[in-house]
C-alpha cells in the first residue's frame, strides 16, 4: 500500500482563503495605525523643534527662530527649520552665511500628514515662532507671539502643537474633519 504525503488542492485553497479573510480584517487596522504613527511623529518633531529653538535662544543669547517656510540647505529641501537670527537688524528670515542653521525637517518624512491650519504670526511673509533669550515667543515689534499648528492624518485624527504667550509648548489631540 502506497502512503500519500503532501496537501491536497482543497486543503491549500482553504488555507489561502483563511489567510485572505484574516488580512481583510487586519489590514485596515494596520493602515490606520500607520497613519496615526506618522501624525504622532510629525507632532513630536514639531514639538521637539520648538523646544530646541527655545533652548538655543537661551544658549546663544540671541533670538532663535522656528520657521515654517521651505528652504534648501546643503542640497536638502526642508519644510520647516530652526536657525539663530544673527541679522542686524533681526528679521526672522534665514539669511545664508549670516544666521546659524541649527536643524531642519523634511516634510517628505511624514507621508499622509497634512497641515490643517496655523495661527502663528506671519512675519516678512513667513509663519514663524521666534524665541527671545528669556524663552518668550516674541514678534519683530517686541510684542509676545503665541500660536498653534494643526496637523491631521487626512482622516479624523488631529494634533495641535501650541506655544503659549509665556513660551510653554504642548501637544493636544483634536478631531479633524477629513
Backbone bond lengths (Angstrom), bond angles and torsions (degrees), N, CA, C in turn:
res aa  C-N    CA-C-N  psi(-1)  N-CA   C-N-CA  omega(-1)  CA-C   N-CA-C  phi
1 X - - - 1.426 - - 1.534 109.25 -
2 X 1.360 116.98 134.76 1.461 123.37 -175.95 1.530 109.25 -93.38
3 X 1.355 115.66 134.41 1.457 120.81 -179.70 1.521 108.69 -95.37
4 X 1.331 117.80 123.68 1.463 122.21 177.94 1.529 108.70 -85.47
5 X 1.327 116.01 134.54 1.460 119.88 175.56 1.524 108.82 -125.70
6 X 1.324 116.22 156.89 1.460 120.59 -178.17 1.521 110.79 107.57
7 X 1.339 114.46 -174.07 1.459 120.88 -177.55 1.516 109.31 -110.46
8 X 1.298 115.20 148.01 1.457 118.84 176.46 1.527 108.47 -82.69
9 X 1.300 116.47 165.02 1.458 122.56 179.52 1.524 110.81 -61.26
10 X 1.290 117.91 -38.47 1.465 122.10 -179.92 1.531 110.28 -65.30
11 X 1.333 116.98 -41.59 1.460 119.96 178.61 1.531 111.28 -63.26
12 X 1.321 116.84 -42.63 1.466 120.65 178.70 1.525 111.50 -63.82
13 X 1.317 117.85 -43.58 1.458 120.96 179.04 1.524 111.45 -64.84
14 X 1.316 116.64 -36.05 1.456 121.18 178.17 1.534 110.84 -64.83
15 X 1.318 117.22 -43.64 1.470 121.44 178.87 1.532 110.25 -65.37
16 X 1.328 117.78 -44.01 1.465 121.34 178.37 1.523 110.56 -62.24
17 X 1.313 117.42 -39.49 1.467 121.46 177.32 1.519 111.99 -63.43
18 X 1.339 117.44 -41.52 1.458 120.54 178.58 1.527 111.18 -66.28
19 X 1.327 116.90 -39.75 1.471 120.15 177.55 1.528 109.84 -63.25
20 X 1.316 117.61 -40.98 1.463 121.36 178.92 1.528 111.18 -62.94
21 X 1.316 117.70 -40.41 1.467 121.41 178.94 1.529 110.59 -65.79
22 X 1.313 117.14 -43.51 1.470 121.17 179.44 1.523 110.23 -63.48
23 X 1.325 118.16 -42.93 1.464 121.59 178.33 1.520 111.65 -64.08
24 X 1.327 117.49 -40.40 1.465 120.01 -179.24 1.519 111.61 -66.30
25 X 1.320 117.18 -26.80 1.462 120.73 177.20 1.528 110.59 -82.07
26 X 1.314 117.65 -42.51 1.463 121.82 -173.03 1.514 116.22 -86.37
27 X 1.319 118.65 -25.80 1.461 121.23 -175.05 1.525 113.65 -63.48
28 X 1.328 120.49 -44.54 1.467 118.69 178.06 1.531 112.86 -59.82
29 X 1.321 117.03 -37.67 1.465 120.31 177.59 1.519 110.64 -64.96
30 X 1.309 116.58 -40.75 1.450 120.93 179.22 1.523 111.21 -64.82
31 X 1.319 117.97 -42.43 1.462 121.34 179.01 1.528 110.65 -66.86
32 X 1.324 117.93 -38.55 1.460 121.77 177.43 1.524 110.07 -64.16
33 X 1.315 116.60 -41.83 1.460 121.05 178.36 1.524 110.30 -61.26
34 X 1.323 117.01 -41.66 1.466 120.62 -178.78 1.527 111.60 -63.80
35 X 1.334 117.49 -43.07 1.463 119.59 -179.86 1.534 110.92 -66.77
36 X 1.332 117.55 -36.85 1.466 120.59 176.23 1.528 110.65 -66.28
37 X 1.322 116.39 -37.93 1.460 120.29 179.20 1.532 110.96 -65.68
38 X 1.328 117.44 -41.55 1.472 120.84 177.98 1.526 110.07 -63.25
39 X 1.332 116.78 -42.53 1.458 121.29 178.73 1.527 110.41 -62.30
40 X 1.316 116.58 -44.70 1.464 120.75 178.35 1.511 112.10 -62.17
41 X 1.311 116.99 -40.70 1.467 121.51 178.92 1.524 110.62 -63.52
42 X 1.328 117.51 -45.42 1.463 121.08 179.15 1.527 110.61 -62.23
43 X 1.326 117.34 -44.72 1.465 121.04 -179.64 1.529 110.98 -63.31
44 X 1.325 117.41 -42.91 1.472 120.40 178.80 1.523 111.35 -65.91
45 X 1.332 117.97 -36.92 1.463 120.20 178.75 1.526 111.53 -67.02
46 X 1.328 117.51 -41.15 1.472 119.99 176.83 1.524 109.68 -65.33
47 X 1.321 117.19 -44.96 1.463 121.94 177.84 1.538 110.12 -57.05
48 X 1.334 116.07 -50.33 1.466 120.41 179.87 1.514 112.19 -62.43
49 X 1.337 116.90 -37.61 1.458 120.72 178.38 1.520 112.00 -65.40
50 X 1.323 116.89 -40.65 1.461 120.10 177.71 1.529 110.66 -65.33
51 X 1.323 116.76 -40.86 1.473 120.30 177.15 1.533 110.37 -64.14
52 X 1.322 116.23 -40.90 1.465 120.78 179.15 1.523 110.84 -63.19
53 X 1.333 116.96 -42.59 1.462 120.68 178.94 1.529 110.48 -61.19
54 X 1.313 116.69 -40.74 1.463 120.98 178.85 1.530 110.83 -63.80
55 X 1.328 117.02 -42.73 1.465 120.90 179.44 1.529 111.91 -68.33
56 X 1.339 116.87 -40.14 1.467 120.60 179.64 1.525 111.13 -65.38
57 X 1.329 117.81 -33.85 1.467 120.86 177.46 1.528 110.17 -62.00
58 X 1.324 116.37 -44.25 1.466 120.11 179.23 1.526 110.84 -69.02
59 X 1.328 116.46 -41.26 1.470 120.56 -177.96 1.517 112.50 -65.22
60 X 1.345 117.43 -40.06 1.467 122.00 -177.41 1.532 112.76 -92.69
61 X 1.329 117.19 -6.21 1.456 122.51 -176.06 1.533 111.34 53.04
62 X 1.339 114.66 38.05 1.470 122.88 179.18 1.525 107.70 -141.07
63 X 1.314 115.90 163.97 1.460 119.88 174.52 1.529 109.13 -66.29
64 X 1.310 115.78 136.10 1.459 121.55 175.52 1.523 106.72 -121.33
65 X 1.329 115.51 132.81 1.460 121.25 -170.65 1.524 110.35 -114.75
66 X 1.326 114.66 134.12 1.459 122.38 168.93 1.518 104.63 -104.24
67 X 1.323 116.57 110.94 1.463 121.38 -174.80 1.522 110.62 -109.15
68 X 1.319 115.68 137.91 1.459 121.81 178.95 1.522 111.70 -97.03
69 X 1.323 117.42 21.66 1.465 120.71 177.69 1.528 109.45 -101.24
70 X 1.313 115.54 156.52 1.462 121.46 -177.59 1.523 110.08 -85.90
71 X 1.331 115.55 134.56 1.470 120.48 173.40 1.524 108.49 -135.34
72 X 1.329 115.34 163.36 1.461 121.70 173.81 1.515 106.53 -113.37
73 X 1.312 115.45 120.17 1.460 121.38 -179.37 1.520 108.34 -127.70
74 X 1.309 117.75 115.82 1.462 121.44 179.78 1.520 112.69 63.67
75 X 1.333 117.48 32.15 1.459 121.43 179.06 1.514 114.62 82.14
76 X 1.342 117.37 6.46 1.464 121.84 -179.74 1.523 108.31 -114.87
77 X 1.333 116.81 132.06 1.457 121.80 176.73 1.523 109.57 -87.24
78 X 1.323 115.70 121.87 1.458 121.68 178.35 1.524 109.04 -108.90
79 X 1.326 117.16 131.22 1.454 122.14 179.15 1.514 112.35 -77.55
80 X 1.329 117.29 -28.61 1.453 121.99 171.94 1.515 107.89 -150.07
81 X 1.326 115.61 153.39 1.458 119.44 -171.60 1.525 111.54 -152.91
82 X 1.335 114.05 166.44 1.464 121.96 -179.36 1.522 107.81 -123.80
83 X 1.330 116.01 136.47 1.456 120.23 176.68 1.523 110.52 -150.10
84 X 1.340 115.50 154.83 1.456 121.59 173.54 1.517 106.45 -89.11
85 X 1.329 116.48 122.86 1.467 122.35 -176.39 1.530 109.29 -82.69
86 X 1.326 116.44 101.94 1.463 122.01 179.74 1.531 111.89 -102.42
87 X 1.322 116.66 4.60 1.465 120.96 179.87 1.525 109.83 -65.38
88 X 1.311 115.55 144.85 1.469 121.40 174.51 1.507 108.07 -121.58
89 X 1.303 121.28 116.07 1.458 124.92 -7.30 1.533 110.23 -72.30
90 X 1.313 116.34 157.61 1.462 118.97 -178.33 1.521 109.60 -64.71
91 X 1.340 115.09 144.94 1.469 118.98 -174.69 1.527 113.73 -132.27
92 X 1.326 117.58 -3.23 1.475 123.10 179.55 1.531 112.18 61.11
93 X 1.331 116.49 23.33 1.464 122.59 174.56 1.518 106.76 -120.42
94 X 1.330 116.73 135.09 1.463 119.79 -179.64 1.517 110.05 -69.26
95 X 1.335 115.42 118.76 1.460 122.61 177.43 1.523 107.79 -108.69
96 X 1.336 116.51 107.29 1.457 121.81 -177.71 1.526 109.81 -60.41
97 X 1.309 116.41 131.20 1.451 121.47 -179.68 1.519 113.32 91.41
98 X 1.326 117.94 -15.25 1.458 122.15 178.77 1.527 109.55 -110.37
99 X 1.321 116.08 -52.96 1.462 121.77 -177.67 1.524 110.72 -85.71
100 X 1.319 115.40 156.14 1.467 121.31 178.64 1.524 109.19 -94.04
101 X 1.327 116.37 112.85 1.457 121.99 175.82 1.517 107.93 -72.74
102 X 1.329 117.14 124.10 1.466 121.26 -179.41 1.528 109.66 -94.14
103 X 1.317 117.02 -59.50 1.460 120.84 179.26 1.522 109.36 -163.35
104 X 1.321 114.95 163.74 1.455 120.66 177.67 1.513 109.90 -138.85
105 X 1.318 115.21 163.59 1.457 122.31 -178.90 1.521 108.39 -128.13
106 X 1.320 115.96 130.52 1.466 121.21 -179.39 1.528 109.19 -90.39
107 X 1.320 116.10 127.33 1.468 119.72 -179.01 1.521 111.80 -67.83
108 X 1.334 117.98 -22.39 1.468 119.74 178.60 1.526 111.56 -68.50
109 X 1.321 117.41 -13.07 1.464 120.97 177.81 1.526 112.62 -78.75
110 X 1.337 116.69 -2.97 1.456 121.43 -178.46 1.527 110.05 -126.40
111 X 1.332 118.18 67.28 1.466 119.19 -177.95 1.522 111.88 -63.53
112 X 1.321 114.82 135.66 1.464 120.58 178.26 1.508 114.97 86.96
113 X 1.331 117.78 -10.11 1.460 120.50 -179.63 1.527 109.02 -86.93
114 X 1.322 115.59 133.20 1.463 121.12 -177.62 1.523 110.05 -121.28
115 X 1.328 115.68 146.27 1.461 121.05 172.56 1.521 107.14 -88.10
116 X 1.326 116.83 117.66 1.468 121.64 -178.38 1.517 112.90 -94.11
117 X 1.302 117.44 -7.81 1.458 120.64 178.91 1.504 111.18 161.18
118 X 1.344 114.29 166.58 1.447 120.08 -177.97 1.526 107.99 -154.21
119 X 1.320 116.51 137.59 1.457 120.10 178.15 1.524 111.81 -116.94
120 X 1.337 117.80 12.08 1.460 120.26 176.44 1.525 109.05 -69.49
121 X 1.329 116.01 153.09 1.459 119.22 -178.27 1.524 110.30 -66.90
122 X 1.306 114.64 144.53 1.456 121.05 177.97 1.520 106.81 -103.86
123 X 1.325 114.62 106.94 1.458 119.78 179.97 1.521 108.36 -111.71
124 X 1.298 115.64 135.56 1.464 121.99 -177.87 1.527 111.03 55.04
125 X 1.337 116.28 32.79 1.455 121.30 176.94 1.510 115.63 81.19
126 X 1.336 117.52 5.96 1.464 121.32 -177.83 1.528 109.77 -129.80
127 X 1.337 117.48 136.81 1.473 118.46 175.67 1.529 109.90 -74.92
128 X 1.335 115.87 127.77 1.463 121.39 -177.20 1.528 110.58 -141.66
129 X 1.333 114.16 160.68 1.460 122.67 165.60 1.517 104.60 -126.35
130 X 1.322 116.79 117.57 1.463 121.31 -179.05 1.522 108.68 -111.60
131 X 1.321 115.99 121.56 1.456 120.95 179.19 1.520 109.55 -97.56
132 X 1.324 115.39 130.93 1.460 121.92 175.39 1.528 108.21 -78.85
133 X 1.330 118.03 165.58 1.471 119.98 178.74 1.527 114.06 -57.39
134 X 1.338 117.81 -22.74 1.465 120.21 178.07 1.522 112.65 -83.79
135 X 1.351 118.14 1.69 1.457 122.31 176.71 1.513 114.83 89.09
136 X 1.325 117.51 0.93 1.460 121.11 179.66 1.532 110.38 -90.27
137 X 1.323 117.30 140.61 1.468 119.58 176.25 1.533 109.25 -77.93
138 X 1.335 115.91 121.72 1.463 119.52 -176.47 1.516 111.03 -128.89
139 X 1.329 114.18 145.93 1.460 121.77 176.06 1.527 109.18 -85.50
140 X 1.315 116.56 173.87 1.460 120.94 179.42 1.526 112.28 -60.12
141 X 1.328 116.65 -32.79 1.467 119.61 -178.83 1.531 112.56 -81.09
142 X 1.339 117.57 0.38 1.458 121.88 177.71 1.517 114.43 93.32
143 X 1.332 117.82 -9.71 1.461 119.98 178.25 1.531 109.86 -75.60
144 X 1.318 115.04 157.91 1.457 120.06 -179.70 1.525 109.95 -70.89
145 X 1.317 115.85 142.81 1.458 120.53 -179.51 1.518 110.99 -128.27
146 X 1.294 116.15 122.02 1.459 121.75 177.18 1.517 107.21 -121.65
147 X 1.322 116.33 170.08 1.456 119.13 176.88 1.502 111.51 173.04
148 X 1.325 114.54 -178.36 1.457 121.31 -178.58 1.516 110.73 -140.91
149 X 1.318 114.77 155.30 1.453 123.37 172.86 1.518 106.38 -121.02
150 X 1.334 117.27 132.07 1.458 122.27 -178.78 1.524 109.44 -112.13
151 X 1.330 116.01 119.32 1.457 122.58 178.74 1.521 109.41 -114.34
152 X 1.335 116.51 150.27 1.463 119.79 174.02 1.521 109.36 -143.61
153 X 1.331 114.52 165.98 1.465 120.13 178.45 1.524 111.21 -96.14
154 X 1.339 117.40 14.58 1.460 121.27 -178.85 1.513 112.33 83.42
155 X 1.318 116.06 -2.61 1.461 121.54 178.01 1.526 107.00 -118.03
156 X 1.305 117.58 -132.04 1.463 119.95 -177.83 1.532 113.12 -102.70
157 X 1.311 118.37 1.24 1.459 121.17 -178.96 1.527 109.65 -91.10
158 X 1.326 116.23 128.25 1.451 120.59 180.00 1.514 111.83 -137.89
159 X 1.332 115.67 154.15 1.464 122.69 175.35 1.520 108.27 -131.57
160 X 1.314 115.14 135.26 1.452 121.81 174.89 1.518 107.47 -110.10
161 X 1.331 116.70 124.98 1.455 121.53 174.59 1.516 105.68 -108.63
162 X 1.325 116.63 117.22 1.459 119.63 -174.40 1.521 111.49 -123.38
163 X 1.339 113.56 150.90 1.459 122.21 174.89 1.526 106.06 -120.35
164 X 1.332 116.46 124.06 1.462 120.57 -179.34 1.526 110.14 -83.48
165 X 1.314 116.56 172.74 1.466 121.59 179.67 1.526 112.83 -63.43
166 X 1.326 117.19 -23.20 1.466 120.29 179.01 1.530 112.09 -98.26
167 X 1.343 117.39 8.77 1.454 121.54 173.93 1.515 116.20 91.50
168 X 1.328 118.59 5.59 1.463 120.22 177.24 1.525 109.37 -73.30
169 X 1.314 116.23 134.93 1.457 122.45 179.39 1.519 107.70 -112.49
170 X 1.340 116.23 133.39 1.463 118.72 178.97 1.527 110.52 -147.21
171 X 1.327 114.38 157.28 1.469 122.75 175.66 1.521 107.47 -114.08
172 X 1.314 115.75 135.16 1.462 120.11 174.02 1.520 108.65 -137.81
173 X 1.331 115.18 159.16 1.458 120.75 179.89 1.518 110.01 -94.55
174 X 1.314 115.75 150.18 1.456 120.65 171.89 1.519 107.86 -146.85
175 X 1.309 115.69 160.72 1.457 120.17 179.46 1.518 108.49 -89.95
176 X 1.312 115.80 114.51 1.465 121.51 -178.27 1.516 110.13 -85.40
177 X 1.301 115.85 158.65 1.463 120.72 174.57 1.519 108.03 -102.81
178 X 1.337 117.41 125.17 1.468 119.43 -176.52 1.520 112.97 -68.88
